[in-house]
Amino acid sequence: MLSLAEDLKLAIRAGLKGVHALALQKLSAKNLGLSEQKAKSIREETTHKVIVEKLSVVATRKLVAEMIASESKLAVTKNTKKKAVSQASNRLQQLSLELLKQANPAELTELQEVLRHKLIEIEKVLKQN
């Protein structure tokens, strides 16, 4: 119990049972793939839900498992999107001058237009951030 997060120690002092706290401890930054601050926020919200709804230990463990699974799916989706942009960038870099010289003018014109449109979209996204 000494290794519990401070927010869980406080919850125990307020009436949360130790076995519930041990289950909630799994909502860590490492397990969720988030920053410590976000993980703490999720853990506090989940702890509140456990207390208010008077969840059993089994229900608490199930809720914790669902939270971890949900966050890991989000992380995978984010990483997949990041990889897609990186892969596109890498593929463009592989277009050597020799490959471009071998392409016909219609293909080069089409590529040029696509790149112009994508550059405009990239600029809009960067301005929003």
C-alpha positions in Angstrom: 0.0 0.0 0.0 3.0 2.3 0.5 3.7 2.3 -3.2 0.3 3.6 -4.1 -0.1 6.9 -5.9 -0.9 9.8 -3.6 -4.4 10.3 -5.0 -5.2 6.7 -4.1 -3.8 7.1 -0.6 -6.1 10.1 -0.1 -9.0 8.1 -1.5 -8.3 5.3 1.0 -8.3 7.8 3.8 -11.7 9.0 2.5 -13.1 5.5 2.6 -11.9 3.6 -0.6 -11.0 0.0 0.2 -7.4 -1.1 -0.3 -8.3 -3.8 -2.9 -10.1 -1.2 -5.0 -7.0 1.1 -4.8 -4.8 -1.7 -5.9 -6.9 -2.3 -8.9 -7.0 1.5 -9.7 -3.3 1.7 -9.3 -3.0 0.0 -12.7 -4.3 3.2 -14.3 -0.7 4.4 -14.5 1.0 6.6 -17.1 2.9 3.5 -18.3 -0.1 1.3 -18.7 -2.2 4.0 -20.3 0.5 5.3 -22.5 -0.1 8.8 -21.4 1.6 11.6 -19.4 1.5 11.2 -15.6 -0.8 14.2 -15.4 -3.4 12.7 -17.8 -3.1 9.3 -16.1 -3.7 10.8 -12.7 -6.8 12.7 -14.1 -8.2 9.4 -15.5 -7.4 7.6 -12.3 -9.1 10.3 -10.2 -12.2 10.2 -12.4 -12.4 6.4 -12.3 -11.8 6.4 -8.5 -14.7 8.8 -8.1 -16.9 6.6 -10.3 -16.0 3.5 -8.2 -16.9 5.3 -4.9 -20.1 6.9 -6.2 -21.4 3.8 -7.9 -20.1 1.6 -5.0 -18.6 -0.8 -7.5 -17.4 -4.2 -6.4 -13.8 -5.2 -6.7 -14.6 -7.4 -9.7 -16.4 -4.5 -11.4 -13.6 -2.1 -10.6 -11.0 -4.5 -12.1 -13.2 -4.8 -15.2 -13.6 -1.0 -15.5 -9.8 -0.6 -15.1 -9.1 -3.2 -17.8 -11.6 -1.4 -20.1 -10.0 2.0 -19.5 -6.5 0.6 -20.3 -7.8 -1.2 -23.5 -9.6 2.0 -24.6 -6.5 4.2 -24.1 -4.2 1.7 -25.9 -6.6 1.6 -28.9 -6.4 5.4 -29.1 -2.6 5.3 -28.9 -2.4 2.7 -31.7 -4.7 4.9 -33.8 -2.6 8.0 -33.2 0.6 6.1 -34.0 -0.9 4.7 -37.2 -1.8 8.2 -38.3 1.7 9.4 -37.5 3.2 6.5 -39.4 1.1 7.2 -42.4 2.5 10.7 -42.7 6.1 9.5 -42.2 5.6 6.7 -44.8 4.3 9.2 -47.3 7.2 11.5 -46.7 9.7 8.6 -47.0 8.1 7.5 -50.3 8.4 11.0 -51.7 12.1 11.2 -50.7 12.6 7.9 -52.6 11.6 9.6 -55.9 15.1 10.2 -57.2 15.9 12.5 -60.1 16.5 9.4 -62.3 13.0 8.1 -61.6 11.5 11.6 -62.3 13.4 11.7 -65.6 11.9 8.4 -66.6 8.3 9.5 -66.0 6.2 10.9 -68.8 5.2 14.5 -68.7 1.5 13.7 -67.8 2.6 11.8 -64.7 4.9 14.6 -63.6 2.2 17.2 -64.1 -0.2 15.1 -62.1 2.3 14.6 -59.3 3.1 18.3 -59.3 -0.6 19.2 -58.9 -1.1 16.7 -56.1 2.0 18.0 -54.3 0.7 21.6 -54.6 -2.6 20.7 -53.1 -1.0 18.8 -50.3 1.3 21.7 -49.5 -1.7 24.0 -49.2 -3.3 21.6 -46.8 -0.1 21.2 -44.8 0.2 25.0 -44.5 -3.4 25.3 -43.3 -2.8 22.6 -40.6 0.4 24.2 -39.5 -1.3 27.6 -39.2 -4.0 26.0 -37.0 -1.4 24.6 -34.6 
